[in-house]
Amino acid sequence: MSANKPIAHVQPFLDRDTETWSYVVYDHAGGTAAVIDAVLNFDAASGHTSTEGAEAIIEFLHGENLSVEWVLETHAHADHLSAAPFIREQVGGKIAIGDHIRQVQTIFRDVFNLEKEFLVDGSQFDHLFHDGDTFKIGDLEAQVIYAPGHTPADMAWLIGDALFVGDTLFMPDVGSARCDFPGGDASTLYRSAQKLLALPEDTRMFMCHDYPPNGEREHLCETSVGEQKRSNIHLHEGVSEADFVEMRSKRDATLAMPRLIIPSVQVNVRAGQMPPAEDNGTVYLKVPINKL
């Protein structure tokens, strides 16, 4: 265990459709918890949503008799819709994200030509964290680490001895997150990764996604700072910023847009809320043509 870092209890939940990991992190049974990166199930073909994945999280919370203090987002995800409002409605907690969400809101307000009432001040969230902020989850100390590059607003959460990295690093055999979304930058991601890899080597590191290479292993969610430094295929020790940027730029040029980026971003910049219903009472999501 890292010096002076209490052990965090971590329960992962995998959404297989989007290969996303969500987490409940808590101090002890009967204690206090945070939910991180909860997924709202979405069928793009029909436009239907469901809360199956979020309900599994809630069932666990009830089973452990946990009180939810925070519903945290590492960033405004481009691959799944957030279930944060449903979690808050069912079990409480404050929905929080990093303060740079305002920059992402500004970018995508223009991409989607959002309604004039849409505010780019982060007020859709209950709380905006700043780099270096600290807070409590029951007996656990938590620290906010600004980790941009994938988007301008990514945050990592260091809770006790557990680091939740969002879309910065993946498992060592997968590497790192793409940097070609609006506002992304490979040099910035490299520097963010170095900040995370400077933490004690025994710090447990939890992924937001896992994409098993060639389907040759099960989905995994946990590694360590030390293992990443030794084995990460993109960011192991000795990889220079220039080498990383060259690799990342070439790789990103080959990647298709995430399957759910268009619905996801419109919802997630609103803290997981849907756009306002139109005059017929129906909610619609826009598809910008030749824009992304």
GUFI-704909 format. One record per residue (C-alpha): chain; x, y negated, z negated; residue number from 0. Coordinates in Angstrom, 2 decimals, m for minus. Example, Ala and Ser with C-alpha at 12.3 -4.5 7.8 and 13.67 -1.06 7.14 Angstrom:
<nodes>
 chain    east   north      up resi
     A   12.30    4.50   m7.80    0
     A   13.67    1.06   m7.14    1
</nodes>
This chain:
<nodes>
 chain    east   north      up resi
     A    0.00    0.00    0.00    0
     A    1.27   m3.52    0.82    1
     A    2.48   m5.43   m2.23    2
     A   m0.31   m7.13   m4.19    3
     A   m2.96   m6.06   m1.69    4
     A   m5.86   m4.11   m3.24    5
     A   m7.01   m1.14   m1.20    6
     A  m10.06   m1.91    0.93    7
     A  m12.60    0.84    1.56    8
     A  m13.33    0.95    5.29    9
     A  m16.15    2.83    7.03   10
     A  m15.95    2.77   10.86   11
     A  m18.83    3.14   13.31   12
     A  m18.25    3.86   17.01   13
     A  m20.58    2.65   19.73   14
     A  m19.69    5.12   22.46   15
     A  m21.45    3.22   25.24   16
     A  m19.12    0.20   24.89   17
     A  m16.29    1.99   23.05   18
     A  m16.58   m0.59   20.28   19
     A  m15.69   m0.05   16.64   20
     A  m17.77   m1.77   13.97   21
     A  m16.87   m1.66   10.30   22
     A  m18.16   m1.90    6.79   23
     A  m15.34   m2.99    4.48   24
     A  m16.03   m3.03    0.75   25
     A  m14.40   m3.11   m2.66   26
     A  m16.10   m0.07   m4.25   27
     A  m19.38    1.85   m4.22   28
     A  m22.06   m0.31   m5.73   29
     A  m19.96   m3.37   m4.97   30
     A  m19.66   m5.99   m2.25   31
     A  m19.20   m5.56    1.50   32
     A  m18.64   m7.30    4.80   33
     A  m19.85   m6.01    8.16   34
     A  m17.50   m6.64   11.08   35
     A  m18.42   m6.72   14.82   36
     A  m21.82   m5.01   14.66   37
     A  m23.23   m3.89   18.04   38
     A  m26.75   m4.40   19.38   39
     A  m27.55   m1.60   21.82   40
     A  m28.45   m2.94   25.25   41
     A  m29.60   m1.17   28.41   42
     A  m28.62   m3.42   31.31   43
     A  m30.83   m1.60   33.82   44
     A  m34.03   m2.23   31.88   45
     A  m33.07   m5.26   29.79   46
     A  m34.15   m3.38   26.65   47
     A  m32.38   m3.71   23.31   48
     A  m32.36   m1.38   20.34   49
     A  m30.89   m1.43   16.86   50
     A  m29.88    2.23   16.58   51
     A  m26.22    1.48   15.91   52
     A  m26.94   m1.31   13.46   53
     A  m29.41    0.90   11.60   54
     A  m26.62    3.44   10.99   55
     A  m24.60    0.65    9.36   56
     A  m27.56   m0.37    7.21   57
     A  m28.17    3.22    6.15   58
     A  m24.56    3.43    4.97   59
     A  m24.85    0.15    3.07   60
     A  m27.95    1.38    1.28   61
     A  m26.35    4.76    0.56   62
     A  m23.36    3.12   m1.12   63
     A  m25.56    0.53   m2.85   64
     A  m23.53   m2.30   m1.33   65
     A  m24.35   m6.00   m1.38   66
     A  m23.43   m7.73    1.89   67
     A  m21.59  m11.02    1.49   68
     A  m20.42  m11.60    5.07   69
     A  m21.32  m10.55    8.61   70
     A  m18.08  m11.29   10.46   71
     A  m17.29  m11.60   14.17   72
     A  m13.69  m11.44   15.36   73
     A  m14.71  m13.41   18.50   74
     A  m17.54  m13.93   20.97   75
     A  m17.43  m10.48   22.57   76
     A  m17.71   m9.98   26.33   77
     A  m18.50   m6.26   26.26   78
     A  m21.40   m5.90   23.84   79
     A  m24.18   m7.92   22.29   80
     A  m23.84   m8.73   18.60   81
     A  m26.25   m7.27   16.05   82
     A  m25.25   m9.83   13.43   83
     A  m28.72  m11.44   13.14   84
     A  m30.36   m8.04   12.63   85
     A  m27.83   m7.11    9.95   86
     A  m28.42  m10.42    8.16   87
     A  m32.19  m10.02    8.39   88
     A  m32.09   m6.52    6.90   89
     A  m29.41   m6.79    4.20   90
     A  m28.36  m10.44    3.92   91
     A  m24.92  m11.98    4.28   92
     A  m23.61  m15.04    6.10   93
     A  m22.73  m14.79    9.81   94
     A  m19.22  m16.18   10.30   95
     A  m16.68  m16.63   13.08   96
     A  m13.60  m18.75   13.71   97
     A  m13.98  m22.50   14.20   98
     A  m12.57  m22.35   17.74   99
     A  m15.89  m20.82   18.83  100
     A  m16.76  m24.41   19.77  101
     A  m14.26  m24.22   22.64  102
     A  m15.78  m20.96   23.89  103
     A  m19.28  m22.42   23.62  104
     A  m18.20  m25.41   25.70  105
     A  m16.72  m23.17   28.41  106
     A  m19.76  m20.92   28.71  107
     A  m22.35  m23.66   28.33  108
     A  m21.05  m24.85   31.69  109
     A  m20.67  m21.36   33.22  110
     A  m24.30  m20.51   32.44  111
     A  m25.70  m24.06   32.59  112
     A  m27.33  m23.46   29.21  113
     A  m30.31  m25.48   28.06  114
     A  m29.61  m29.07   27.04  115
     A  m30.60  m28.24   23.45  116
     A  m27.71  m25.77   23.13  117
     A  m25.13  m27.28   20.77  118
     A  m21.39  m26.62   21.10  119
     A  m20.63  m27.33   17.45  120
     A  m20.79  m23.78   16.09  121
     A  m23.93  m24.57   14.12  122
     A  m25.57  m21.34   15.28  123
     A  m23.30  m19.55   12.78  124
     A  m23.69  m19.76    9.01  125
     A  m20.00  m20.45    8.48  126
     A  m16.93  m21.30   10.57  127
     A  m13.55  m20.16    9.24  128
     A  m10.26  m21.95    9.88  129
     A   m6.79  m20.44   10.25  130
     A   m5.35  m19.72    6.82  131
     A   m8.66  m19.84    4.96  132
     A   m9.09  m17.36    2.13  133
     A  m12.30  m15.92    0.74  134
     A  m13.54  m13.07   m1.44  135
     A  m15.46   m9.89   m0.72  136
     A  m16.19   m8.79   m4.25  137
     A  m12.82   m7.80   m5.72  138
     A  m11.07   m8.04   m2.35  139
     A   m9.05  m11.03   m1.23  140
     A   m9.52  m11.90    2.44  141
     A   m7.43  m14.12    4.68  142
     A   m8.23  m15.61    8.08  143
     A   m5.56  m15.34   10.80  144
     A   m6.09  m17.25   14.04  145
     A   m5.12  m14.89   16.89  146
     A   m6.07  m16.42   20.27  147
     A   m5.04  m15.25   23.73  148
     A   m7.83  m12.84   24.69  149
     A  m10.15  m15.81   24.15  150
     A   m9.41  m19.20   22.57  151
     A  m11.36  m18.26   19.46  152
     A  m10.17  m14.82   18.30  153
     A   m9.69  m14.34   14.57  154
     A   m8.16  m11.43   12.69  155
     A   m9.40  m10.64    9.20  156
     A   m6.89   m9.43    6.58  157
     A   m9.04   m7.91    3.85  158
     A   m7.11   m6.34    1.00  159
     A   m4.58   m4.09    2.75  160
     A   m6.67   m3.77    5.94  161
     A   m6.24   m5.92    9.04  162
     A   m9.10   m6.13   11.55  163
     A   m7.47   m7.31   14.76  164
     A  m10.42   m7.77   17.12  165
     A   m9.33   m7.88   20.76  166
     A   m5.61   m8.53   20.36  167
     A   m3.91   m5.16   19.96  168
     A   m5.32   m1.75   20.80  169
     A   m4.08    1.66   19.68  170
     A   m0.36    2.08   20.49  171
     A   m0.99    4.27   23.54  172
     A   m3.45    1.71   24.98  173
     A   m1.56   m1.51   24.33  174
     A   m3.14   m4.95   24.32  175
     A   m6.23   m6.90   25.30  176
     A   m6.76   m8.59   28.65  177
     A   m6.17  m12.34   28.90  178
     A   m7.96  m13.31   32.12  179
     A  m11.29  m14.48   30.70  180
     A  m11.97  m18.25   30.76  181
     A   m9.68  m19.81   28.16  182
     A   m7.51  m16.69   27.80  183
     A   m3.71  m16.83   28.02  184
     A   m1.09  m14.05   27.95  185
     A    1.66  m16.15   26.34  186
     A   m0.73  m17.12   23.58  187
     A   m1.72  m13.50   23.02  188
     A    1.95  m12.49   22.78  189
     A    2.54  m15.07   20.04  190
     A   m0.62  m14.03   18.21  191
     A    0.50  m10.39   18.30  192
     A    3.89  m11.32   16.88  193
     A    2.16  m13.07   13.99  194
     A    0.17   m9.94   13.22  195
     A    3.20   m7.67   13.61  196
     A    5.11   m9.77   11.07  197
     A    2.84   m8.44    8.31  198
     A    4.14   m5.62    6.07  199
     A    4.60   m2.42    8.07  200
     A    2.24   m0.40    5.88  201
     A   m0.64   m2.79    6.53  202
     A   m3.50   m0.73    7.94  203
     A   m4.67   m2.03   11.31  204
     A   m8.21   m1.48   12.61  205
     A   m9.12   m1.85   16.28  206
     A  m12.22   m3.43   17.80  207
     A  m12.07   m1.02   20.76  208
     A  m10.39    2.18   21.81  209
     A  m10.06    3.43   25.36  210
     A   m8.45    6.90   25.17  211
     A   m6.02    7.23   28.09  212
     A   m7.46    9.62   30.68  213
     A   m9.91   10.84   28.06  214
     A   m7.14   13.00   26.59  215
     A   m7.92   12.36   22.92  216
     A  m10.77   11.38   20.63  217
     A  m11.53    7.73   19.97  218
     A   m9.35    6.36   17.18  219
     A   m9.71    3.18   15.15  220
     A   m6.77    2.98   12.74  221
     A   m3.02    2.58   13.00  222
     A   m0.46    0.48   11.13  223
     A    1.71   m2.55   11.74  224
     A    4.80   m0.34   11.63  225
     A    3.43    2.11   14.18  226
     A    2.49   m0.72   16.52  227
     A    5.99   m2.17   16.28  228
     A    7.53    1.19   17.10  229
     A    5.13    2.54   19.71  230
     A    2.76    0.00   21.25  231
     A    3.21    0.46   25.01  232
     A    2.86   m3.29   25.67  233
     A    4.20   m4.95   22.53  234
     A    6.71   m2.67   20.81  235
     A    9.86   m4.23   19.38  236
     A   12.15   m5.52   22.11  237
     A    9.44   m6.62   24.56  238
     A   10.02  m10.27   25.44  239
     A    7.29  m12.84   25.96  240
     A    8.25  m13.16   29.65  241
     A    8.07   m9.39   30.16  242
     A    4.71   m9.20   28.43  243
     A    3.23  m12.07   30.42  244
     A    4.39  m10.52   33.71  245
     A    2.95   m7.11   32.77  246
     A   m0.31   m8.53   31.42  247
     A   m0.89  m10.78   34.42  248
     A   m0.35   m7.98   36.92  249
     A   m2.55   m5.59   34.94  250
     A   m5.36   m8.09   34.44  251
     A   m5.49   m8.73   38.20  252
     A   m6.55   m5.09   38.68  253
     A   m9.34   m5.06   36.08  254
     A  m13.03   m5.40   36.86  255
     A  m15.18   m7.64   34.72  256
     A  m16.70   m5.88   31.69  257
     A  m20.02   m4.28   32.52  258
     A  m21.95   m6.35   29.97  259
     A  m20.05   m9.65   30.08  260
     A  m22.96  m11.63   31.53  261
     A  m25.59  m10.72   28.92  262
     A  m23.07  m10.46   26.07  263
     A  m21.51  m13.89   26.24  264
     A  m24.86  m15.70   26.58  265
     A  m26.02  m14.04   23.37  266
     A  m22.79  m14.03   21.38  267
     A  m22.07  m17.75   21.68  268
     A  m25.43  m18.12   19.90  269
     A  m24.30  m15.94   16.95  270
     A  m26.20  m12.98   18.40  271
     A  m29.48  m14.79   18.98  272
     A  m31.29  m14.56   22.31  273
     A  m31.87  m17.67   24.43  274
     A  m35.16  m19.50   23.82  275
     A  m38.21  m17.86   25.32  276
     A  m39.60  m19.54   28.42  277
     A  m43.15  m20.89   28.74  278
     A  m44.54  m17.39   29.40  279
     A  m43.10  m16.15   26.09  280
     A  m40.40  m14.01   27.72  281
     A  m36.65  m14.29   27.07  282
     A  m34.42  m14.33   30.14  283
     A  m30.66  m14.00   30.63  284
     A  m29.02  m15.75   33.58  285
     A  m26.73  m14.23   36.21  286
     A  m24.35  m16.85   37.63  287
     A  m23.57  m15.99   41.23  288
     A  m19.90  m16.06   42.32  289
     A  m18.92  m17.82   39.09  290
     A  m17.01  m15.29   36.96  291
</nodes>
